[in-house]
Amino acid sequence: QHAEQFEVVGSGPLNIICFRCIVSRSDPVELETLNRLNKQLLVAIQERGIAVVSPLVINNDTFALRMCIVNHRTQMSDMDHFMQQLLR
């Protein structure tokens, strides 16, 4: 639903999702700017207590966020809330 603003940069058979904010697919942003934005996003998520998200660096130059969903009670509404908070 928000593929214009975010991209999945890695996923696997586990409950881990790696993603980053890209601002806009139709108007690409420089990698350095995206890295700074995603670092700020990580801090904001942690400081606001939205979720526990950890940093990830891909190919030594791309900063992304990694989220591991481990609570067996997590529902799609929780993920919707997380996305709403990210967009905010």
N, C-alpha and C positions, 0 to 999 in steps of 0.2 A: 504494500500500500504506500510506503514512503520510499520507494526505490529511486526517486528523483533526488532525495536528500541524503540517503544512506546507502552503503553498499556492504554486502557480506564479503569479507576477504578470506574467510576460511571456516570450514565446518567439517565435522566428521561424524563417526558413528556414535559418539558420546553426546552428552547434553551441553556441549560447549559451542558457543557462537562467537565468531570474531568479526567485527564490523568497524566501520568508520563513517564519520560524517563527510560527505563530499560536497555539500552545499547545493550543487545543481549539476546534473549530468549534461544539460544543454548549454551550460556556461562554465566550462572547466576552470578550476582554481589551481594555482601553483602548489606543488607538493609541500614546500616549506610552510606555506600559509595553512594548508590542510593539517599538517602535523601540529602546528601551534594551536589551531582550533580544537583538534581532538585531545590535546593535552589539557586544554582549558575545560573541555567537556568532561574529561575524566575527573578532574578536581571538583567541578561543580556537582557531579553525580555523587561523589563521595562525601563532600561537605554537606549536601542537602539530605543525605541519608536515603537516597532513592534506591540504591542497589550497591552491591559489592562488585565492582568491575575492576579488572586489572589491566595494566598496559601490555602492549604487544608490539614488537618491532619486526617488520617483515623485510627481508632482503637488505637489512642494515640501513634502510632509508624511509620506510613507510610506517608511521605510527598509527596504531589501531587500538581498539578496545576489545577485551575478551571477557565474556560473561559465561559463567557455568551455572546452570540451573540445577540445583540439587534438592530443593525441597519438594517432596512428593505431593505436596498440596498446591503447588503452583498451578494456576489456571490461566487460560487465555486472557481473562480480564486483568490479571496481574501484568501480563506482557503488554496489554493495551495501555495500562496505566504507565508502565515504564516508558513506552514510546511517547505518550503525551507529555511526560516530564522531559524527555530528551528534546522534543520539539519546542518546548517552552524555553 
